[in-house]
């Protein structure tokens, strides 16, 4: 009844206004009704998925694809949503067929990678080696890494292109996502350390992997594609977003724009890391740790002064933030980067802090934020989501509406479930 009413009103108003032919009017009216129905199916599919009703999500998702005629991010999202639903329902054959079909649809590379990842991992879990062999051969190109670039300046040779130093593109977007194939039974913690990532960021980018049971041959999505925390940044200044537990340092190398980006560990909920603007006021190699009274109260066995060495909690380098007691420093612990683990200081892998130490000068500005999401617009609109509150979701919807983009709360909730921790295009 709803769509008949729309059709009737459209025809009546258009006849009055333009005197168009009946055939043209009917064609335009049905097109409008079809778009209206497709939008309803899109929203219902995501709502059902978010509520865990995967059979309804599949049905409405397929209805949407039959109605929708554009090739855009919404189509890609539904194709991905269908794949995740099939994965969650352990439908081996259907997921195999869907993957082969999806490859032909010209969907974004990241979405096809995720569908391949889901199929690969499901076949390993269910020991479906026949289909696993077929897709590994067919989709091996998705595992191929792009050619790396090389830095001429010796000062930056210790950074790894595409891993912790990136060319700046599209205004303030860096990096490309990729797939990592595990060559042994392992954990996401081990993989994060191997690939210079933080634990939380690799975990939220892989919601369908048990972080403590990554089986041999499984594929892990490596989230490298990121937005800088602010749109209007300055080269030569450090930007750190506590929510994503990551540091960004944009700089010019031979007049070309790059960004050094490194994972960090931050303060716990009871001992939060600071936010605001600071400057590097002190740099120390192989630092002594003068144990604060509050930490000694927690562990009276600690000495007043902890000497340099492999067990020093400050690691091999330390840089002070302004006149505070907070430091950017290394760590003696094997794990903990990308987590809330410290008493407020910013922890880094020793190798990362050593490389950063060599290029950072005293007086370098450091800006620390706590942003649960980031939005950037040039010719398209991009979003990067972490932990959202209801207030955050409403802010995102208002922000996008002001830019002329109207999407539903169900769309945002889907992104929060399935596409966290790296930048995606919206329109």
C-alpha positions in Angstrom: 0.0 0.0 0.0 2.9 2.3 0.9 4.5 2.0 -2.5 1.1 2.3 -4.4 0.6 5.6 -2.6 4.1 6.9 -3.6 3.5 5.9 -7.2 0.1 7.6 -7.3 1.3 10.9 -5.8 4.4 10.9 -8.1 2.3 10.5 -11.2 -0.3 13.1 -10.2 2.3 15.7 -9.3 4.4 15.2 -12.4 1.5 15.3 -14.8 0.4 18.6 -13.3 3.9 20.1 -13.4 5.4 18.9 -16.7 2.7 17.3 -18.8 5.1 14.4 -19.5 4.0 11.3 -21.4 2.3 8.5 -19.4 5.0 5.9 -20.4 7.8 8.2 -19.2 5.9 8.9 -15.9 5.2 5.3 -15.2 8.9 4.4 -15.9 10.1 7.2 -13.5 7.5 6.3 -10.9 8.5 2.6 -10.8 12.1 3.6 -10.6 11.4 5.8 -7.5 9.3 3.0 -5.9 12.1 0.5 -6.6 14.7 2.7 -4.9 12.4 3.2 -1.9 11.9 -0.6 -1.6 15.6 -1.2 -2.0 16.4 1.2 0.8 13.9 -0.5 3.1 15.5 -3.9 2.3 19.0 -2.5 2.9 18.1 -1.2 6.3 16.1 -4.3 7.3 19.0 -6.5 6.2 21.5 -4.7 8.4 19.0 -4.5 11.3 18.5 -8.2 11.2 22.2 -8.8 11.0 22.9 -6.6 13.9 20.4 -8.5 16.0 21.9 -11.9 14.9 18.9 -13.0 12.8 21.1 -14.1 9.9 18.4 -15.9 7.9 16.4 -12.7 7.6 19.6 -10.7 6.9 20.3 -13.1 4.0 16.8 -12.8 2.6 16.6 -9.0 2.7 20.2 -8.7 1.5 19.4 -10.7 -1.6 16.2 -8.7 -2.1 18.3 -5.5 -2.0 20.8 -6.7 -4.5 17.9 -7.6 -6.9 16.4 -4.1 -6.6 19.5 -1.9 -6.4 21.2 -1.0 -9.7 24.2 1.1 -8.5 27.7 -0.2 -7.9 28.8 1.6 -4.7 29.8 1.1 -1.1 26.3 0.1 -0.1 26.2 -2.7 -2.6 29.6 -3.9 -1.3 28.5 -3.7 2.3 25.5 -6.0 1.6 27.6 -8.4 -0.4 30.0 -8.5 2.6 27.1 -8.8 5.1 25.8 -11.8 3.2 29.2 -13.5 3.4 29.5 -12.9 7.1 26.0 -14.3 7.6 26.9 -17.4 5.6 30.1 -17.7 7.7 28.2 -17.4 10.9 25.7 -20.0 9.7 28.5 -22.4 8.7 27.2 -22.7 5.1 30.3 -23.9 3.3 28.9 -24.4 -0.2 26.9 -21.2 -0.2 29.9 -19.1 1.0 32.0 -20.8 -1.7 29.5 -19.8 -4.4 29.1 -16.3 -3.0 32.8 -15.7 -3.0 33.1 -16.7 -6.7 30.1 -14.5 -7.5 31.4 -11.5 -5.5 34.7 -11.5 -7.4 32.8 -10.6 -10.6 30.9 -7.7 -9.0 33.6 -5.1 -9.0 33.3 -4.5 -5.3 36.0 -2.7 -3.3 39.3 -4.7 -2.8 39.0 -4.6 1.0 35.6 -6.2 0.9 36.6 -9.0 -1.4 39.7 -9.6 0.8 37.4 -10.0 3.8 35.0 -12.4 2.0 38.1 -14.5 0.9 39.3 -14.4 4.5 36.0 -15.7 5.9 35.8 -18.5 3.3 39.4 -19.6 3.9 39.1 -19.6 7.7 35.7 -21.4 7.6 37.1 -24.2 5.5 40.0 -24.6 7.8 37.7 -24.7 10.8 35.5 -27.3 9.2 38.4 -29.2 7.5 36.8 -28.6 4.1 40.1 -29.0 2.3 38.6 -29.5 -1.2 37.1 -26.0 -1.3 40.1 -24.5 0.6 42.4 -25.8 -2.1 40.2 -24.3 -4.8 39.9 -20.8 -3.4 43.6 -20.6 -2.3 44.6 -21.2 -6.0 41.9 -18.9 -7.4 42.4 -16.0 -5.0 46.1 -16.1 -4.3 46.4 -12.7 -6.0 44.7 -11.2 -2.9 47.7 -12.2 -0.8 50.2 -10.5 -3.1 51.7 -7.4 -1.5 52.2 -4.3 -3.6 55.7 -3.2 -4.5 57.4 -1.4 -1.6 59.0 1.9 -2.0 62.4 2.8 -0.7 63.5 5.8 1.3 66.6 7.5 0.0 67.2 9.5 3.1 69.5 7.5 5.5 67.8 9.1 8.5 64.6 7.1 7.9 66.1 3.8 6.7 65.2 2.0 9.9 61.5 2.5 9.3 59.6 -0.1 7.2 57.7 1.3 4.2 54.0 0.2 4.3 54.5 -1.0 7.9 55.4 2.0 10.0 56.1 4.7 7.5 53.6 5.6 4.8 53.2 7.9 1.9 50.5 10.4 2.6 47.6 10.4 0.1 44.0 11.7 -0.4 44.6 14.6 2.1 45.1 12.7 5.3 44.8 8.9 4.5 47.7 6.5 4.8 48.4 2.9 4.1 46.7 -0.1 2.6 45.1 -3.1 4.3 46.4 -6.6 3.5 46.0 -10.2 4.4 48.5 -12.2 6.5 48.6 -15.9 6.3 49.6 -17.7 9.5 52.4 -20.3 8.9 51.8 -21.9 12.3 49.2 -22.2 15.2 49.6 -18.9 17.0 47.8 -15.9 18.6 46.9 -12.4 17.5 49.2 -11.1 20.2 52.2 -12.8 18.5 51.1 -11.7 15.0 50.7 -8.1 16.2 54.2 -8.0 17.6 55.7 -9.6 14.4 53.9 -7.0 12.2 54.4 -3.9 14.4 50.8 -3.6 15.3 48.9 -3.1 18.6 46.9 -6.0 20.0 43.5 -4.2 20.2 43.7 -2.8 16.6 44.3 -6.3 15.1 41.7 -7.8 17.3 38.9 -5.5 16.4 39.7 -5.7 12.7 39.2 -9.4 12.9 36.0 -10.0 14.8 35.6 -13.6 13.6 39.0 -14.9 14.8 39.6 -16.3 18.2 42.6 -14.1 19.2 44.2 -17.0 21.1 43.6 -19.7 18.5 44.8 -18.6 15.1 45.2 -21.9 13.3 47.9 -22.6 10.7 46.8 -21.4 7.3 44.2 -18.9 8.6 44.1 -15.4 7.1 44.3 -12.3 9.3 43.3 -8.8 8.1 46.1 -6.4 8.7 44.6 -2.9 9.2 47.1 -0.4 7.8 44.7 2.0 6.1 44.1 4.9 8.5 43.1 8.5 8.9 45.2 11.0 10.8 43.5 12.1 14.0 43.0 15.7 12.7 42.3 17.1 9.3 44.4 20.2 9.7 47.8 18.8 10.9 51.3 20.3 10.8 54.3 18.4 9.5 56.9 17.9 12.2 54.3 17.5 15.0 53.2 14.3 16.7 49.5 13.3 16.9 48.3 10.5 19.2 44.8 9.0 19.5 44.4 7.2 22.7 41.2 5.3 21.6 43.0 3.6 18.7 46.3 3.4 20.6 48.4 4.8 17.8 50.9 7.6 17.2 51.2 9.6 13.9 54.1 11.7 12.9 53.6 13.5 9.5 56.8 14.8 8.0 58.4 15.8 4.7 61.2 13.7 3.2 62.8 15.2 0.1 59.7 17.5 -0.1 57.4 14.5 -0.3 54.7 14.0 2.5 55.0 10.8 4.6 53.6 9.7 8.0 55.4 7.6 10.5 52.7 5.7 12.4 53.4 3.4 15.4 51.3 1.4 17.9 51.3 2.4 21.6 50.2 1.1 24.9 48.3 3.6 27.1 47.2 4.1 30.7 44.5 2.0 32.3 41.0 3.3 33.1 42.3 4.0 36.7 45.5 5.6 35.5 44.5 7.4 32.3 47.0 8.8 29.9 46.8 12.6 29.5 45.1 14.5 26.7 46.1 17.9 25.4 49.1 19.6 23.8 52.7 19.1 25.0 56.2 19.4 23.8 59.1 16.9 24.1 61.1 18.4 26.9 63.7 15.7 27.6 65.2 12.7 25.8 67.0 9.9 27.6 68.9 6.9 26.3 68.9 3.8 28.5 67.0 5.7 31.1 67.0 5.2 34.9 63.5 4.7 36.3 62.8 6.7 39.4 59.9 4.7 40.8 56.9 7.0 41.8 55.6 6.7 45.3 52.1 5.5 44.1 53.7 2.6 42.2 55.9 1.7 45.1 52.8 1.5 47.3 51.4 -1.0 44.8 54.6 -3.0 44.8 56.8 -2.3 47.8 59.5 -4.7 46.5 60.5 -2.2 43.8 63.7 -0.2 44.4 63.7 3.6 44.5 65.7 3.7 41.3 65.6 1.1 38.6 68.9 1.0 36.6 69.1 0.6 32.8 69.0 -2.9 31.5 66.7 -5.6 29.9 64.3 -5.5 32.9 63.9 -1.7 33.1 60.1 -0.9 32.6 61.1 2.2 30.5 62.9 0.1 27.9 65.7 1.6 26.0 64.5 5.2 25.4 62.3 7.7 27.1 61.0 11.2 26.1 59.2 13.5 28.5 56.0 15.3 27.8 56.4 18.9 28.8 56.8 19.4 32.6 54.7 16.4 33.4 55.8 13.0 34.7 54.4 11.3 31.6 56.8 9.8 29.2 56.9 8.3 25.7 59.1 5.2 26.4 60.0 1.7 25.5 59.2 -1.4 27.5 60.8 -4.5 28.9 57.7 -6.5 28.5 57.2 -8.6 25.4 53.5 -7.8 25.1 51.2 -4.9 26.1 51.5 -2.6 23.1 48.0 -1.7 21.8 46.4 -2.2 25.2 45.5 -0.2 28.4 48.4 -1.4 30.5 50.4 1.6 31.9 50.1 4.0 34.8 49.6 6.8 32.2 52.7 6.8 30.2 52.8 6.0 26.5 54.6 2.7 25.8 56.1 1.6 22.6 58.0 -1.4 21.3 61.7 -0.8 22.0 62.6 -0.9 18.3 59.9 1.7 17.5 60.9 4.1 20.2 64.6 3.8 19.3 63.8 4.8 15.7 61.5 7.6 16.7 64.0 8.9 19.3 66.7 9.4 16.6 64.5 11.8 14.5 62.5 13.6 17.2 64.0 16.8 18.6 63.4 18.5 21.9 60.6 21.0 21.5 58.6 18.8 19.1 54.9 19.4 19.7 52.8 16.4 20.8 49.0 16.5 20.6 47.0 13.7 22.4 43.4 13.1 21.7 40.7 10.6 22.6 38.6 10.2 19.5 36.3 7.2 19.1 35.8 7.9 15.4 37.3 10.0 12.6 35.6 11.5 9.4 37.4 13.0 6.4 35.9 14.4 3.2 37.5 15.2 -0.1 35.8 13.9 -3.3 34.4 11.1 -1.1 33.5 10.7 2.6 35.6 8.4 4.7 35.1 7.1 8.2 37.1 5.2 10.8 35.4 3.8 13.8 36.6 2.4 17.1 34.5 2.2 20.3 31.2 4.1 19.9 28.7 5.3 22.5 25.1 6.2 21.6 26.2 9.8 21.7 28.9 9.1 19.2 26.5 7.4 16.8 24.1 10.4 17.0 27.0 12.8 16.3 28.1 10.8 13.3 24.6 10.7 11.9 24.3 14.5 12.4 27.7 15.1 10.9 26.9 13.1 7.8 23.5 14.7 7.5 25.1 18.2 7.5 27.2 17.0 4.6 24.1 15.8 2.7 24.6 12.1 3.5 21.7 10.4 5.2 22.4 6.9 6.5 20.6 4.9 9.2 21.7 4.0 12.7 21.7 0.3 11.5 24.4 1.2 8.9 26.6 2.7 11.6 26.1 -0.3 13.9 27.1 -2.7 11.1 30.3 -0.8 10.5 31.0 -0.8 14.2 30.5 -4.6 14.3 32.4 -5.5 11.1 34.6 -2.8 9.9 36.3 -1.2 12.9 39.9 -0.1 13.1 40.6 1.1 9.6 39.2 3.7 7.2 36.4 2.9 4.8 34.6 5.0 2.2 31.0 5.9 2.8 30.2 7.8 -0.4 
